[in-house]
Amino acid sequence: MKISFLIHNAYGIGGTITTTFNLAQALAERHEVEIVSVLRHRELPNFTLDPRVSLRPLVDLRQEKEHPLHLRPARVFPRAEYRYGQYSELTDERIGECLAALDADVVIGTRPGLNVHLAYQAPKHVLRVGQEHLTLDNHSPRLRHALRRAYRRLDALTTVTEADAAAYRRKMRLPGVRVEALPNSVPDPVLPPSDGDAKVVVAAGRLVPVKRYDLLIEAFALVAAEHPDWRLRIYGKGEEHDRLRALTAELGLWNNVFLMGAAAPMEAEWVKGSIGAAASNFEPFGMTIVEAMRCGLPVVSTDCPHGPREIIQDGVDGRLVPVDDRDALAAALLELVRDDELRRRTGRAALKNAQRYAPGPVVEQAERLFAEAFAAREGGRRATGDRPGVRRVLAGRGFAARDAAYTVASGALRVVRKGRR
């Protein structure tokens, strides 16, 4: 089977790039796999790509940033999509040409706007699979309205959590489209797991407000007050760096909290710690949680929507605490810091339980999804095999009506504002 991934920019840094590379490399064990990057801004990707996976760009910004067509707004890529400003008539054209000439069996989009391209432009003989790396509720009503129309043309739609898959089934009314949770995978570790002895808590991710590293630092101040020999290492870069450094200084944690900068791969850093931590207000999945657990670290995380509660078994392989609760976060960390045996036991459980996110199980699930979607298409059946009840149909219509009303109202408001200029 030949499988093509369509991604925004494979040459950047981000969770979608990491997970796409992971899945592509795992599938390449048994299939021919390529990654098509709409944009390119540098010579080589930041992440190492398995040589069995081919990579080709469509628009090279180093030479084509001022291309006349790239200066005109996109028409296919939805205006309400977050990345709309980076798309253009040139990307519309190149993506359309790429999809028209595609010789793959399966094409996988990796963000809403690219899934729209697949829905409208991919050949009918190709299995069209849209991936969602965020969540339905995270999208604006305008974007949901656009996706509701486009996604009906897909063969399958995957989300990273069961909770989000359920939301799509309940709210989007996508007859004939198979909607299934397909979690992100993390490659098998190459280093021995943590032994739980190091007095180090590790966190990783973009330094942005939603990740709440400020809350984590404030919680760790309570840990350090009782156990000054423990350290918190935060890996990543982003807009919050200076504010977090100032907070560290304000709390007098120069010897306890360290902003380590970005590290790739993170495996060598995870195994130097004994506890993983995540304090986000929102996590579509929780890739760093899985990475930490696969290295033998129990993870203390906020119980935010949607991912952490599907990854962590509270009290077994980690802890879940309420969102925005500094004291609860500190208490959960202290529970593991104080009890060496508990920390090691939950670390062993984390290592065992996170095996379900290894490439093997995730690839098997993806292959089954492709096979069943192909069979459903050939048999002329509904891809889901699901007959929604009257109540769910009515609920879906209600969500659709609200999104449509908001879209119409916001469009009218834009027209009024333009008229006043």
C-alpha positions as CSV (number, residue, x, y, z in Angstrom):
1,M,0.0,0.0,0.0
2,K,1.2,3.5,-0.8
3,I,0.3,6.2,1.8
4,S,0.8,9.9,1.4
5,F,0.6,12.5,4.3
6,L,-0.2,16.1,3.5
7,I,1.3,18.4,6.1
8,H,1.6,22.2,6.6
9,N,5.4,22.5,7.0
10,A,7.5,19.5,7.7
11,Y,10.5,21.7,8.1
12,G,9.3,23.4,11.3
13,I,8.9,22.3,14.9
14,G,5.7,21.2,16.5
15,G,3.6,18.3,17.8
16,T,1.8,17.6,14.5
17,I,5.2,17.3,12.7
18,T,6.5,14.9,15.4
19,T,3.5,12.7,15.4
20,T,3.3,12.6,11.6
21,F,6.9,11.6,11.3
22,N,6.4,9.0,14.0
23,L,3.4,7.4,12.2
24,A,5.0,7.7,8.8
25,Q,8.1,5.9,10.0
26,A,6.2,3.2,11.7
27,L,4.0,2.6,8.6
28,A,7.2,2.5,6.4
29,E,8.0,-0.9,8.0
30,R,5.3,-2.5,5.8
31,H,4.2,0.2,3.3
32,E,5.5,2.8,0.8
33,V,5.2,6.2,2.6
34,E,5.7,9.8,1.6
35,I,5.2,13.1,3.3
36,V,4.1,16.1,1.1
37,S,4.9,19.4,2.8
38,V,2.9,22.3,1.5
39,L,5.6,24.8,2.6
40,R,9.3,24.7,3.0
41,H,11.5,27.4,4.6
42,R,14.8,25.7,5.2
43,E,17.1,23.1,3.6
44,L,16.5,20.2,6.0
45,P,13.8,19.3,8.5
46,N,14.5,20.0,12.2
47,F,13.5,16.4,13.0
48,T,15.4,13.4,11.6
49,L,13.2,11.5,9.1
50,D,13.6,7.8,8.4
51,P,15.2,7.4,4.9
52,R,12.5,5.0,3.9
53,V,10.0,7.9,4.0
54,S,10.2,10.3,1.1
55,L,9.7,14.0,1.6
56,R,8.8,16.6,-1.0
57,P,7.7,20.2,-0.7
58,L,5.2,22.0,-2.9
59,V,6.1,25.7,-2.2
60,D,9.6,26.7,-1.3
61,L,9.4,30.0,0.6
62,R,13.1,30.6,0.1
63,Q,12.5,31.3,-3.6
64,E,8.7,31.7,-3.9
65,K,7.7,33.9,-1.0
66,E,7.1,36.8,-3.4
67,H,5.5,34.7,-6.2
68,P,2.6,36.7,-7.6
69,L,0.1,33.9,-6.9
70,H,1.4,33.6,-3.3
71,L,0.5,37.3,-2.7
72,R,-3.2,36.5,-3.5
73,P,-5.5,35.0,-0.8
74,A,-6.4,31.3,-0.9
75,R,-9.8,30.2,-2.1
76,V,-9.9,26.5,-1.2
77,F,-8.2,26.6,2.2
78,P,-10.9,27.8,4.6
79,R,-10.7,31.4,5.8
80,A,-11.6,30.6,9.3
81,E,-8.6,28.2,9.7
82,Y,-5.8,29.4,12.0
83,R,-3.1,29.1,9.2
84,Y,-5.2,30.8,6.5
85,G,-2.7,33.8,6.3
86,Q,0.1,31.4,5.2
87,Y,-2.0,30.0,2.3
88,S,-2.6,31.5,-1.1
89,E,-3.7,30.9,-4.7
90,L,-0.2,29.4,-5.2
91,T,-0.7,26.8,-2.4
92,D,-4.3,26.1,-3.7
93,E,-2.8,25.5,-7.2
94,R,0.1,23.3,-6.0
95,I,-2.0,21.2,-3.6
96,G,-4.6,20.7,-6.3
97,E,-2.0,19.6,-8.8
98,C,-0.4,17.3,-6.3
99,L,-3.7,15.6,-5.4
100,A,-4.8,15.3,-9.0
101,A,-1.6,13.4,-9.9
102,L,-1.5,11.3,-6.7
103,D,-0.8,7.6,-7.2
104,A,-1.2,6.7,-3.5
105,D,-3.9,4.3,-2.1
106,V,-4.4,6.5,1.0
107,V,-3.9,10.2,1.5
108,I,-4.0,11.6,5.0
109,G,-4.5,15.3,5.8
110,T,-3.0,16.6,9.1
111,R,-5.0,19.8,9.8
112,P,-8.5,21.1,9.1
113,G,-7.6,23.3,6.1
114,L,-5.7,20.5,4.4
115,N,-8.5,18.0,5.1
116,V,-10.8,20.4,3.2
117,H,-8.4,20.2,0.2
118,L,-8.5,16.4,0.4
119,A,-12.3,16.4,0.6
120,Y,-12.7,18.6,-2.5
121,Q,-9.6,17.8,-4.6
122,A,-8.4,14.2,-3.9
123,P,-9.2,11.7,-6.7
124,K,-12.1,9.4,-5.9
125,H,-10.0,6.3,-6.1
126,V,-7.8,7.4,-3.2
127,L,-9.0,6.8,0.4
128,R,-9.3,10.2,1.9
129,V,-8.5,10.3,5.6
130,G,-8.6,13.5,7.6
131,Q,-6.7,13.8,10.9
132,E,-7.6,16.2,13.7
133,H,-4.8,17.1,16.1
134,L,-6.8,19.7,18.0
135,T,-10.5,19.2,19.1
136,L,-13.8,20.0,17.6
137,D,-14.7,22.4,20.4
138,N,-11.5,24.2,19.9
139,H,-12.6,25.3,16.4
140,S,-14.6,28.4,15.8
141,P,-18.2,28.1,14.7
142,R,-17.2,29.5,11.3
143,L,-14.6,26.8,10.9
144,R,-17.0,24.1,12.1
145,H,-19.6,25.3,9.6
146,A,-17.0,25.0,6.7
147,L,-15.8,21.6,8.0
148,R,-19.3,20.2,8.4
149,R,-19.8,20.6,4.6
150,A,-16.4,19.5,3.5
151,Y,-15.8,16.5,5.8
152,R,-18.9,14.6,4.4
153,R,-16.7,13.9,1.4
154,L,-14.0,12.2,3.4
155,D,-13.9,8.4,3.9
156,A,-12.6,8.6,7.4
157,L,-11.8,11.1,10.1
158,T,-9.5,10.4,13.0
159,T,-9.1,12.2,16.3
160,V,-6.5,11.7,19.0
161,T,-8.9,11.0,21.8
162,E,-12.1,9.0,22.2
163,A,-13.7,12.1,23.8
164,D,-13.2,14.1,20.6
165,A,-14.3,11.3,18.4
166,A,-17.6,11.2,20.4
167,A,-18.0,14.9,20.0
168,Y,-17.6,14.7,16.2
169,R,-20.2,11.9,16.0
170,R,-22.6,13.8,18.2
171,K,-22.2,17.3,16.7
172,M,-21.1,17.1,13.1
173,R,-23.6,14.7,11.3
174,L,-21.1,13.1,8.9
175,P,-23.1,10.3,7.3
176,G,-21.0,7.6,5.8
177,V,-17.7,8.9,7.3
178,R,-15.9,6.6,9.7
179,V,-15.0,8.6,12.8
180,E,-12.4,6.9,15.0
181,A,-9.9,7.8,17.6
182,L,-6.3,7.0,16.5
183,P,-3.9,8.1,19.2
184,N,-0.4,9.5,18.6
185,S,2.4,7.1,18.8
186,V,5.8,7.4,20.4
187,P,8.8,5.4,19.1
188,D,10.2,2.6,21.3
189,P,12.8,4.1,23.6
190,V,16.5,3.2,22.9
191,L,17.7,4.2,26.4
192,P,17.1,2.3,29.7
193,P,14.2,3.8,31.5
194,S,14.4,6.0,34.6
195,D,15.1,4.2,37.8
196,G,13.2,6.8,39.9
197,D,16.2,7.8,42.0
198,A,17.0,11.2,40.5
199,K,15.6,14.1,42.4
200,V,14.3,15.8,39.2
201,V,10.9,16.7,37.9
202,V,10.8,17.1,34.1
203,A,8.3,19.1,32.0
204,A,8.5,19.8,28.2
205,G,6.6,21.7,25.6
206,R,6.1,25.1,24.0
207,L,6.4,28.0,26.5
208,V,3.0,29.4,25.9
209,P,0.3,30.5,28.3
210,V,-2.0,27.5,27.8
211,K,0.7,25.2,29.1
212,R,0.6,27.0,32.5
213,Y,4.3,26.6,33.4
214,D,3.7,29.6,35.7
215,L,1.4,27.4,37.7
216,L,3.9,24.5,37.7
217,I,6.7,26.8,39.0
218,E,4.4,28.2,41.7
219,A,3.5,24.6,42.7
220,F,7.1,23.6,42.7
221,A,8.0,26.4,45.1
222,L,6.0,24.5,47.7
223,V,7.9,21.3,46.8
224,A,11.3,23.0,47.1
225,A,10.3,24.6,50.4
226,E,10.0,21.1,51.9
227,H,12.6,19.3,49.7
228,P,15.2,21.9,48.6
229,D,17.4,19.2,47.0
230,W,14.8,18.6,44.3
231,R,15.0,20.3,40.8
232,L,12.4,21.2,38.2
233,R,13.7,21.2,34.6
234,I,11.5,22.7,31.9
235,Y,12.4,22.0,28.2
236,G,11.1,24.2,25.4
237,K,11.0,27.6,24.0
238,G,8.4,30.2,23.4
239,E,6.9,33.6,24.2
240,E,6.6,32.9,28.0
241,H,10.3,32.4,28.5
242,D,11.2,35.8,30.0
243,R,8.1,35.9,32.2
244,L,8.8,32.4,33.5
245,R,12.4,33.4,34.2
246,A,11.3,36.5,36.1
247,L,8.8,34.4,38.1
248,T,11.6,31.9,39.0
249,A,13.7,34.8,40.3
250,E,10.7,36.4,42.2
251,L,10.1,33.1,44.0
252,G,13.9,32.7,44.8
253,L,14.1,29.4,42.9
254,W,17.4,30.0,41.0
255,N,18.8,26.8,42.4
256,N,15.6,24.7,41.9
257,V,13.9,25.7,38.6
258,F,15.8,25.6,35.3
259,L,14.6,26.7,31.8
260,M,16.6,24.3,29.7
261,G,15.7,25.4,26.2
262,A,14.5,23.1,23.5
263,A,15.8,19.5,23.3
264,A,15.2,17.0,20.4
265,P,14.9,14.2,20.9
266,M,13.7,14.4,24.5
267,E,14.2,10.8,25.5
268,A,17.7,11.5,26.9
269,E,16.2,14.2,29.1
270,W,13.2,12.3,30.4
271,V,15.3,9.4,31.7
272,K,17.3,11.8,33.8
273,G,14.2,12.6,35.8
274,S,11.9,10.7,38.2
275,I,8.6,12.5,37.7
276,G,7.0,14.1,34.7
277,A,4.7,17.1,35.1
278,A,2.1,18.9,32.9
279,A,0.0,21.8,34.1
280,S,-2.0,22.7,30.9
281,N,-5.4,24.3,30.8
282,F,-6.0,22.3,27.6
283,E,-4.4,19.4,25.8
284,P,-5.9,17.8,22.7
285,F,-3.8,14.7,23.4
286,G,-0.7,15.0,25.7
287,M,2.3,13.9,23.7
288,T,4.8,14.8,26.3
289,I,2.8,12.8,28.9
290,V,3.2,9.7,26.8
291,E,6.9,10.4,26.1
292,A,7.6,10.7,29.8
293,M,5.6,7.5,30.7
294,R,7.4,5.5,27.9
295,C,10.7,6.5,29.7
296,G,9.4,5.2,33.1
297,L,8.2,8.4,34.7
298,P,4.9,8.7,36.5
299,V,3.3,11.9,35.4
300,V,1.4,14.5,37.5
301,S,-1.0,16.3,35.2
302,T,-4.0,18.6,35.3
303,D,-7.2,16.8,34.4
304,C,-7.8,19.1,31.4
305,P,-9.8,18.4,28.3
306,H,-9.2,16.0,26.5
307,G,-6.1,13.9,26.5
308,P,-4.6,13.4,30.0
309,R,-7.6,11.5,31.5
310,E,-7.4,9.0,28.6
311,I,-3.6,8.5,29.1
312,I,-3.1,8.5,32.9
313,Q,-4.8,6.1,35.4
314,D,-5.0,8.3,38.4
315,G,-3.1,6.7,41.4
316,V,-1.8,3.9,39.2
317,D,0.7,5.4,36.7
318,G,0.4,9.0,37.7
319,R,-1.9,11.6,39.2
320,L,-4.6,13.9,37.8
321,V,-5.4,17.1,39.6
322,P,-7.9,19.9,38.9
323,V,-7.0,22.6,36.4
324,D,-5.6,25.8,37.8
325,D,-5.2,24.4,41.3
326,R,-1.6,25.2,42.5
327,D,-2.0,23.5,45.9
328,A,-3.4,20.2,44.4
329,L,-0.6,20.1,41.8
330,A,2.0,20.7,44.6
331,A,0.4,18.0,46.8
332,A,0.4,15.4,44.0
333,L,4.1,16.2,43.3
334,L,5.0,16.0,47.0
335,E,3.2,12.6,47.3
336,L,5.7,11.2,44.8
337,V,8.7,13.1,46.1
338,R,8.2,11.9,49.7
339,D,7.7,8.2,48.9
340,D,10.5,6.6,47.0
341,E,8.7,3.2,46.7
342,L,5.5,4.8,45.4
343,R,7.5,6.8,42.8
344,R,9.2,3.7,41.5
345,R,6.1,1.6,41.5
346,T,4.0,4.2,39.6
347,G,7.0,4.6,37.2
348,R,7.0,0.9,36.4
349,A,3.2,1.0,35.8
350,A,3.7,4.1,33.6
351,L,6.3,2.2,31.5
352,K,4.0,-0.8,31.1
353,N,0.7,1.0,30.5
354,A,2.2,3.4,27.9
355,Q,3.1,0.5,25.6
356,R,-0.3,0.9,24.0
357,Y,1.1,4.1,22.4
358,A,4.0,2.2,20.8
359,P,4.2,2.3,17.0
360,G,3.1,-1.4,16.6
361,P,-0.3,-1.1,18.2
362,V,-1.1,2.3,16.6
363,V,0.0,1.1,13.1
364,E,-2.2,-2.0,13.5
365,Q,-5.1,0.2,14.4
366,A,-4.4,2.5,11.4
367,E,-4.2,-0.5,9.0
368,R,-7.4,-1.9,10.3
369,L,-9.1,1.5,9.8
370,F,-7.8,1.7,6.2
371,A,-8.9,-1.8,5.4
372,E,-12.4,-1.4,6.8
373,A,-12.9,2.0,5.1
374,F,-11.9,0.4,1.8
375,A,-14.2,-2.5,2.3
376,A,-17.1,-0.2,3.2
377,R,-16.5,1.9,0.1
378,E,-16.4,-1.1,-2.2
379,G,-19.5,-2.6,-0.6
380,G,-21.4,0.7,-0.9
381,R,-22.0,0.6,2.9
382,R,-21.9,3.3,5.5
383,A,-18.2,3.4,6.6
384,T,-19.2,3.6,10.3
385,G,-21.8,0.8,10.3
386,D,-23.5,3.1,12.7
387,R,-27.2,4.2,12.6
388,P,-27.6,7.3,14.7
389,G,-30.8,7.5,16.7
390,V,-33.3,10.2,16.3
391,R,-32.1,12.1,19.4
392,R,-28.5,12.2,18.1
393,V,-29.6,13.3,14.7
394,L,-31.7,16.1,16.2
395,A,-28.8,17.1,18.4
396,G,-26.4,17.2,15.4
397,R,-28.9,19.4,13.5
398,G,-29.1,21.7,16.5
399,F,-25.3,22.2,16.7
400,A,-25.2,22.7,12.9
401,A,-27.9,25.3,13.0
402,R,-26.1,27.3,15.8
403,D,-22.8,27.3,13.9
404,A,-24.6,28.3,10.7
405,A,-26.4,31.1,12.4
406,Y,-23.2,32.4,14.0
407,T,-21.4,32.3,10.6
408,V,-24.2,34.3,8.9
409,A,-24.2,36.8,11.7
410,S,-20.5,37.3,11.8
411,G,-20.5,37.6,8.0
412,A,-23.1,40.3,8.2
413,L,-21.1,42.1,10.9
414,R,-18.0,42.1,8.7
415,V,-20.0,43.7,5.8
416,V,-21.3,46.4,8.1
417,R,-17.8,47.2,9.4
418,K,-16.5,47.4,5.9
419,G,-19.3,49.8,5.0
420,R,-18.3,52.1,7.8
421,R,-14.7,52.5,6.7
